[in-house]
Every structure is written in structure tokens, then in C-alpha cells.
Amino acid sequence: MPQKTDAEVSFELKRKGHLSFNWQDLDKIDLPSGISTSMFRVGDPGDASSPTVFKAYYPPGCLVEAHTHECDYTEIILEGSQKVGAKWFHAGDVRIGLANRGYGPLLAGDEGATVLFFFKNGKWPAIKIGNNDGKTLRSDIITDHFEEKNRG
């Protein structure tokens, strides 16, 4: 079953006051880099201040260029390992970052990495920094997917 539209989520939340689902109920979006991700908004998805939650799988050796985000965020490594800049992070490690502060590049370890992201609001799309070209970021694929879904 495909992920509900923002309007469907809003309607159900207003009617019942809560909504429950499994990660498997969410649309899985596969990026050219091999990253596979799903996401949802906390509370009403039409509210731009609603936090955004992603679960992403990075295949072994997946490299994502250094970048930033317009909002604060937290990352939790659920499985595997990921190198951020010069430091390796492993299952259970937590990173907290401030808006508009660059980090990376990201490199998934030999077993890949599954990461849970919490963004403070809807300003999560990755922003290229420095001489990077943005080819490994591809936030546009995710935003395009949900814009199309919600046009419905």
C-alpha cells in the first residue's frame, strides 16, 4: 500500500487525533547513489514547522559529498557504520548538527549504514557546499516524489 498523501494524513489526524504505521507502509525512494530512504512529518504534514523524520540505508562504500541543511538535525546510526569527515560512527552513535554548518563527506562502511534522521522542520533538503556539484545529494528526487504524490 503506498504512503498516504499529506491531505489523507491531515484528515486522519484531525479526525482521530493520532496515526500509526510501520516503516514498511511508507514509500521507499531509491536514489541513483544506491541510498534507499523513507520519510514522514511529525504532526500535520502541511505545517512547515513540523519535524521531518527519515530512515535511510546507505549501501557499502556509498559516498555522499559534504553538504549542509537549512535546519538543525540529529542523526542516529541504527546499523552498520558511516564515516563523517575523518571520524567513523557506529550503531548507537548520535550526531547533532546546527543549521547551515557543513559536514561530510559521508562514507558508508563495508556493511553499509542505516541511519535515522530527525530534522527540526521541513527545511531538510541537502544543500551543496564548496566545490561540490550536488550529484550525490539528490534531495530533488525526494521532494519531486512527494510533490507528485500530493498533486494526486
C-alpha positions, 0 to 999 in steps of 0.5 A: 500500500503506498504512503498516504498523501499529506491531505489523507494524513491531515484528515486522519489526524484531525479526525482521530487525533493520532496515526500509526504505521510501520516503516514498511507502509511508507514509500521507499525512494531509491536514489541513483547513489544506491541510498534507499530512504523513507520519510514522514512529518511529525504532526500535520504534514502541511505545517512547515514547522513540523519535524521531518523524520527519515530512515535511510540505508546507505549501501557499502562504500556509498559516498555522499559529498559534504553538504549542509541543511537549512535546519538543525538535525540529529542523526542516529546510526541504527546499523552498520557504520558511516564515516563523517569527515575523518571520524567513523560512527557506529550503531548507537552513535548520535550526531547533532548538527546546527543549521547551515554548518557543513559536514561530510563527506559521508562514507558508508562502511563495508556493511553499509549504514542505516541511519535515522534522521530527525530534522527540526522542520521541513527545511531538510533538503541537502544543500551543496557546499564548496566545490561540490556539484550536488550529484550525490545529494539528490534531495530533488528526487525526494521532494519531486516524489512527494510533490507528485504524490500530493498533486494526486 
